[in-house]
Amino acid sequence: MMKTVTLCAVALMASATAFAQNIQLPAPQKSGGKPLMEALSQRKSSREFDAKALSEQTISNLLWAAGGFNRNGMRTAPSANNKQEFEIYVALEKGLYLYNAKDNALELVKSGDLRSKTGKQSFVSVAPLNLVYVYDAAKMSDEKMAYADCGFISQNVYLYCASEGLATVVRGFVDRDDLAKVIGLKPGYAITLSQTVGYPKN
């Protein structure tokens, strides 16, 4: 009996360890998609999402579009004085991650489903992915410009989603203080907006 309990405990620990890991994303696909004018014509906000998970390739493409590096030291989204003050957190069903653009990886912040913490709307816990945009005040030029820079990132996500037939909506209805505690943000870091991404609900 003791042997069985011990084996079960070991199995559970191994499962938890496997569950709580960083994710090395596949290289982003930087070609294809819809023409820009077509993507602009189809850009919209959606608030109904299917629960179907996004593939790691889709997540990689999405995050690269949001704020990846597209040339030497430069990002797909502009920032005032090239401060690159934003960090992108990714809430998935299995955990909360920080996007490492240089390594194209998701670094585990906390395991477990924390999607519901990213906003007050019911759909945030249904959609497979929620992005949280966080700026580092020590890097930014000005708070007003930081919100502009956040808008550039958000619009990149909108255009990627329009190109790929995904649903998305950017959100300000967030308990920023509570979410900052969940993430474990240090002083000087602040949440601007969140953005939900998933497949449209048919």
N, C-alpha and C positions, 0 to 999 in steps of 0.2 A: 504493500500500500504506500509506504514512504517513498519507495523507488518511483512509483507511478506519479506521485505528487511532485517529486523532484524533477522528473522528466517533463511534466506539464509546465512547471515553472520555468525551466530552461527554454522550452519551446516558446512560451509566451514572451520571455525576455528577448529571444532571438528574433521573434516576429516584430516586436516593438522597435528593436534596433534597426531591422531592415526597413521598417515603415518610416522611421525618423532619419532620413538621410538627405544630403544635398542631391540635386538633380543636375547632371551634365546634359544640357540640351543639345540636340543635333544642330549642325550648322544651319543658319537661316537661309532660306531660299530667296535670293535677291532678284529674281527675274519672274516674269509672268504676271498674272493678275489682270484686272480690267484697266483699260485706258483711264487716265486721270479724269477727263471730263465725264466719262460714264460713272466713275466712282463718286464724283461730286454730285451727279444727278441722283444717285441712289443713297446718299448719306442721310441718315435719320436717327432719331433716338427711339429706342424700344424699351418697353417695361414688362414684357412677357418673354420668358426664356424657357427653353427645354433644359432638362437636367443632364442631358448627354454630355459626357466629359470631352474636353478638347484634347487632341493628340499632342504629344510633346513637340512634334514638328510645327503644328499650328501655334503653340505657345511660343516657340522659338521665333517664328516669323513675326508674330504679334509684338513681342517685346523688342525685337530688333527695330521694327517700324516705330515703336513708341520712343525708344531712346538708345538704340544701339549705335555702334561706331560704323560710319559709312566711308571714312577715309582717315588718314593718319591723325588720331587724337580728336577727331571731330564727330559729332553726333548727327543722327537723322533729324532731330528737332533742335532748332536754334535756342540759344540762351544769351541773355544780355552780357556783353563783354566776354562771351564764351566761358562763363563761370561754371556751367554744368552743375548747378547747385541741387539738382533733384535726384532723389533715390526713388525707385519704384518697388513697392512691396506687392507681393502676389499671394492672394488668399485662395487656396484650393481646398478641396474636401479633405485632403490628407495633411494639410499643414499650411503655415504662413511662411513665406519665403521672401528673401531680398534678391532682386535681380542683379547679378554681377555681369555688367555689359562686356567687360574686358575678356572674361573667361566664358561668356555666354552660358552662364549657369545660374541655377536657383540655389541660394544658400539658406538652409533651414534656420528659421528664427524660433518657431514653436510648432510642435506637432499637434495634430487634432484639427477639427473643423471649426475655424474661426470666421467663416464667411459672414455670419449674421452680425458680427461686430463691425463690419465695414459700412454699415448704413442702417437706416431705420425702416426701409421699405421691405416688404415681405419677399420680394423676388431675389434679394441679395443672397439668401440662403439656398435658393433653388438653382440659380445660374452657376455654372461650373467654375467661374473665375471672376475675382474682383481685384482690381488694381487700386493701390493706395499711393498717392503722390505726396512725397515728403521732401521739404527743402531744408537745406543746411544754412542757417542764417549767417554763419561765418563765411560762406562762399558767395552769397547773393549780393548783387549790386544794390537792390532796393526791393522792398516788399511788393510794391506795385508791379515791378518788372518780373518778380518771381511768379505772380499770378498769370502774367502774360506768357511766361515760359511754360507754365503748367498747361496753359491753353494750347500751346503748340504741340505738346506731347499728346494731349487729349485728342486733338484734331487728327494727328497721325494715326491714332487708334481708330477713330471714326472712319478714316479713309481706307485703312486696311480691312476693317470689318465690312464696309460697303463693297470692297473689291472681292472679298471671299464669301459673301453671303451670310455673314455673322450679324448678330444683334448686339447693340451696345447702347449704353446711356451713361453720361457723366453726371455725378451727383454731388451736391453740397449738403444734403440732409444727412449729416454724419455727426455722431457724438465724438468730437475730436479729442477731448480730454480722456475719455474712456478708451478710445482706440489707441491713443498714444501710450497709455499704461499697458494695454494688451501687447503692443509691439515692443514696449520697453525703450521708447525713444529717450535719448539723452537731452539735457537742456540745450537749447539752441536749435533743435530740430522741430519742425511744425508740419502738420498735415494741412494740405490745401483742399484737395478734392479726392473722390473715389470714382472709379469707373467700372461698370459691370460689363462682362463680355460672355457670350454664349451663343448657342444656336437659337434661331427664332422658334417660338412655340407655334405649332401648326394648329 
